[in-house]
Structure formats: C-alpha cells, structure tokens
Amino acid sequence: MARPLLIAQLSDPHIGATAEGVDPLVRLETVVEAVRSLPNPIDAVIVSGDLSDDGSEESYRLALPLLDRFECTVYVLPGNHDDRARLRAAFGLPGAGSEPINYTAEVGELRLVLLDSNVPRQDPGRFGPRDLASLDEKLGEEPERPTLLAVHHTPLATGLPSWDAINLDPSEREALAGVVARHPQLRVIVGGHLHRIAASSLAGCPVLSAPSTYLQALPDFNLEADDVEMVGPPGFALHVFHDGELSSQVEMLAAS
C-alpha cells in the first residue's frame, strides 16, 4: 500500500517579535524539530505568512537556516507583516520586487496553489478581481488534479471582533467562494493569520486556519478590534493526502 503524502504547514512565526517575553525564533526551531521528528518523512512544507514580524532582512536571514533543516521543498507565502521584496529575495520566489507572490507547485499527485491575500501596509486581506481571475485560470488548468489552496488570510469568520476586523471582509469571502465553487478538485483551503485553530467551509470546500508557531490568540469574544491577548504554546498543521482523500490534523507542542 502506498504511503500517504504528508505536508506540514507552519504559520505566523513572527521572527523579531517580543510579545509576552517569548522568543519566536526558539519556538520556530521547536516546531521545525518536531516536524523533523515525526515518525514519517514530510514531503513538503508550507509557511503560510508572517514569517517576519517587521519584514526585515535580518528576520529572514535568521529563519533561513532553520527552514533549511527540512529535507524537502519549503513553499513560503507572505503575510501582512512580511515585506514581499525581501521575502522574495531571501527564498528565491517567483516574480519581481514587491508584486504579489502567487505560484503553483506539484507535490506528488497533489497540486499546491499559493495565493497572496495581502494589501501593503494593511492588516486585513483582499482578493482583487485580477487576483481572482488569475486563480480561476490556474485552477482551470488542471480540473482533475486534487488541489490544496494556501493563503495567509484564512477565509472564515471566527466571531471574534478583534480578528474578524483584520481578516477578510464578508464580501471578499463571497468573491473567493464564487471561484472555489467552480473547481471541485479543491480539497482544502489553508491559511494562518488568526493565531488560532479554526475550521469552516467555503462553497463546500473545507477551510482550516493553522496555529501559530509563536503564540495563540485567546478566544475572548468580548474584546474589541485591535485588542488581542496572545498566550499558549506553538503548533503546526499536518495535511495528509491518501487515495484521493485529504485530511488535516493539528499538533500542539509544549511551550518552550
């Protein structure tokens, strides 16, 4: 029997941050080593944004040797804290300068589509008409191939005012849903940004927000926008593709 294809998803390391006196670099290393210590080898890694807290060259320089420990390809997306041009230069990503970072990859039988959801100098994400048209076209290229769509701003509503205010507007989720509904080969949409494990669906497609490798957001539904309390241990998601089916699982680690 063929073994499952395994993709680890790391999100929101925020290298350079100092919240709660926690070193994000130490926690990223903890997660990297936890993934490397899994019983089965990983086939690919997705980093779904906010690798850096300040978009500095130094933060990417510090992250690179840790991510280089993986014996597989690492696919990186920008988050709202990242600098596109510096991220692109550090990881050799396609495109030029500060233009959106959108690309596809093949991992065994599974296709990855990575879609930039960021608006420069803003926390909330957005999908413009050109972005959605391009996504529609990319998905239409291989309608029979099982596909995972990765973004930074996870297209779901949490009910947490502090996060929903800086994530995606309902109109943005609706526009993305219009594209997703036309492509049943999509097995899952994965993202980050929320610093929480959250699950939903969009046009019938499962949606998962992965935990942060740094800190998690408390589920306080009374907090207003911009008022967020961060606590908790690091974690990562594991996406398992086997016999045409995809499941997503989450590992939370001891605080370091």
C-alpha positions in Angstrom: 0.0 0.0 0.0 1.4 3.4 -1.0 2.1 5.6 2.0 0.3 8.9 2.4 1.7 12.2 1.1 2.4 14.5 4.1 2.6 18.3 4.0 3.4 20.2 7.2 2.0 23.8 7.5 3.8 26.3 9.7 2.3 29.7 10.1 2.9 33.1 11.7 6.4 32.7 13.2 6.8 36.5 13.6 10.6 36.4 13.8 11.6 39.6 15.6 8.6 39.9 17.8 8.9 40.3 21.6 5.3 39.6 22.9 5.0 38.0 26.3 8.8 37.7 26.6 8.7 34.7 24.2 11.4 34.3 21.6 9.7 33.4 18.3 13.0 32.0 16.8 13.3 29.5 19.6 9.7 28.4 19.1 10.1 28.1 15.3 13.1 25.9 15.9 11.0 23.8 18.3 8.3 23.3 15.6 10.9 22.6 12.9 12.4 19.9 15.0 9.0 18.4 16.0 8.2 18.1 12.3 11.5 16.5 11.5 11.0 14.1 14.4 7.6 12.8 13.1 7.5 9.0 12.5 7.2 9.5 8.7 9.1 11.9 6.4 7.4 15.1 5.3 7.0 15.6 1.5 6.7 19.4 1.6 6.3 22.3 4.0 4.1 25.4 3.6 4.8 28.5 5.6 1.6 30.5 5.4 2.7 34.0 6.1 4.1 36.4 8.7 7.5 34.7 8.8 8.8 38.0 9.9 7.2 40.5 12.4 8.8 43.5 10.8 9.7 42.5 7.3 13.4 43.0 8.0 16.2 41.3 6.0 17.6 40.2 9.4 14.5 38.2 10.3 14.6 36.3 7.0 18.3 35.7 7.4 17.6 34.1 10.9 14.7 32.0 9.6 16.5 30.5 6.6 18.9 28.1 8.3 16.0 26.7 10.4 13.8 26.1 7.4 16.8 24.7 5.5 16.8 21.8 8.0 13.9 20.3 6.2 14.8 17.6 3.6 12.1 18.7 1.3 10.9 21.9 -0.5 9.6 24.7 1.6 6.9 26.9 0.0 6.6 30.3 1.5 3.7 32.8 1.3 3.8 36.5 2.5 1.7 37.7 5.4 0.6 41.2 6.3 3.8 41.6 8.4 6.1 40.5 5.7 8.0 42.5 3.1 7.3 41.0 -0.3 10.5 42.1 -2.0 12.7 40.9 0.9 10.8 37.6 1.3 11.0 37.0 -2.4 14.8 37.7 -2.5 15.5 35.5 0.6 13.6 32.5 -0.7 14.0 32.9 -4.4 10.3 33.1 -5.0 8.9 33.8 -8.5 8.0 37.3 -9.7 9.8 40.6 -9.2 10.1 43.2 -6.4 7.1 43.9 -4.3 4.5 42.5 -6.7 2.1 39.8 -5.3 3.6 36.4 -4.7 1.4 33.8 -6.4 2.7 30.5 -7.7 1.9 26.8 -8.0 3.8 23.6 -7.3 3.3 19.9 -7.5 3.9 17.5 -4.6 3.3 14.0 -5.8 -0.3 13.7 -7.0 -1.3 16.9 -5.1 -1.2 20.4 -6.6 -0.5 23.4 -4.5 -1.8 26.8 -5.4 -0.3 29.7 -3.3 -2.3 32.9 -3.4 -1.2 36.2 -2.0 -4.0 37.8 0.0 -2.1 40.8 1.3 -2.7 44.6 0.9 0.6 46.5 1.5 0.6 48.4 4.9 -2.7 47.0 5.9 -3.7 44.1 8.3 -6.9 43.0 6.5 -6.6 40.9 3.4 -8.2 41.3 0.0 -8.7 39.4 -3.3 -8.9 41.8 -6.2 -10.7 41.0 -9.5 -7.4 40.4 -11.2 -6.3 38.0 -8.4 -9.5 36.0 -8.6 -9.4 35.8 -12.4 -5.9 34.5 -12.2 -6.8 32.0 -9.6 -9.8 30.9 -11.7 -7.5 30.4 -14.6 -4.9 28.5 -12.6 -7.5 26.1 -11.2 -9.0 25.6 -14.6 -5.6 24.4 -16.0 -5.9 21.1 -14.1 -9.5 20.5 -13.2 -9.0 16.8 -12.4 -5.9 17.2 -10.2 -6.5 17.3 -6.4 -5.5 20.7 -5.2 -4.7 22.5 -1.9 -5.1 26.3 -1.9 -2.9 28.2 0.6 -3.4 31.8 1.6 -2.5 33.9 4.6 -5.8 35.4 5.5 -8.0 32.3 6.2 -11.4 32.8 4.5 -13.6 32.2 7.5 -15.4 34.2 10.2 -14.4 33.5 13.8 -16.9 35.6 15.6 -14.0 37.2 17.4 -14.3 41.0 16.7 -10.6 41.5 17.3 -9.7 39.1 14.5 -12.6 39.4 12.0 -11.9 43.2 11.8 -8.4 42.5 10.4 -9.0 39.3 8.4 -11.3 39.2 5.3 -14.4 41.2 4.7 -17.5 39.1 4.1 -17.6 40.4 0.5 -14.1 39.1 0.0 -15.0 35.6 1.2 -18.1 35.7 -1.1 -16.0 36.7 -4.1 -13.5 33.9 -3.4 -16.3 31.4 -2.9 -17.6 32.2 -6.4 -14.3 30.9 -7.8 -14.0 28.0 -5.4 -17.5 26.7 -6.3 -16.4 26.3 -9.9 -13.5 24.0 -9.0 -14.5 20.8 -7.1 -10.9 19.5 -7.3 -10.1 21.8 -4.4 -9.7 19.5 -1.4 -8.9 22.2 1.3 -8.1 25.9 1.7 -5.5 26.5 4.4 -4.3 29.7 5.9 -3.0 31.4 9.1 -3.1 35.0 10.3 -5.6 34.2 13.1 -3.2 32.6 15.5 -5.9 30.1 16.2 -7.0 26.7 15.1 -10.3 27.3 13.3 -12.3 25.3 10.8 -15.2 26.1 8.5 -16.1 25.7 4.8 -16.3 27.9 1.7 -18.5 26.9 -1.1 -18.4 23.3 0.1 -14.6 23.2 0.5 -13.1 22.7 3.9 -11.2 25.6 5.4 -8.5 25.4 8.1 -6.6 28.1 10.0 -3.4 26.7 11.3 -2.0 27.6 14.7 1.0 29.9 15.0 4.5 28.6 15.7 4.7 31.6 18.1 1.7 32.4 20.2 -2.0 31.7 20.0 -4.9 34.2 20.4 -7.3 33.7 23.3 -10.9 33.1 22.3 -12.3 36.2 24.0 -15.5 37.2 22.2 -15.9 40.4 24.1 -12.7 42.1 23.0 -12.9 44.9 20.5 -10.8 45.2 17.4 -7.1 45.7 17.9 -7.4 44.3 21.5 -5.9 40.8 21.3 -4.3 38.7 24.1 -1.7 36.2 23.0 -0.8 33.1 25.0 -0.2 29.4 24.6 2.3 27.0 23.1 3.4 26.7 19.4 1.8 24.3 16.9 1.6 23.2 13.3 -0.8 21.6 10.9 -0.3 18.3 9.0 -2.2 17.7 5.8 -2.4 14.1 4.7 -3.3 13.1 1.2 -4.0 9.4 0.6 -6.1 7.5 -2.0 -7.6 10.8 -3.3 -8.7 12.0 0.1 -7.2 14.8 2.1 -7.4 15.2 5.9 -5.9 18.0 8.1 -4.6 17.4 11.6 -3.0 19.7 14.2 -0.2 19.2 16.6 0.3 21.5 19.6 3.6 21.3 21.4 4.8 22.0 24.9 5.7 25.7 25.5 9.4 26.4 25.2 
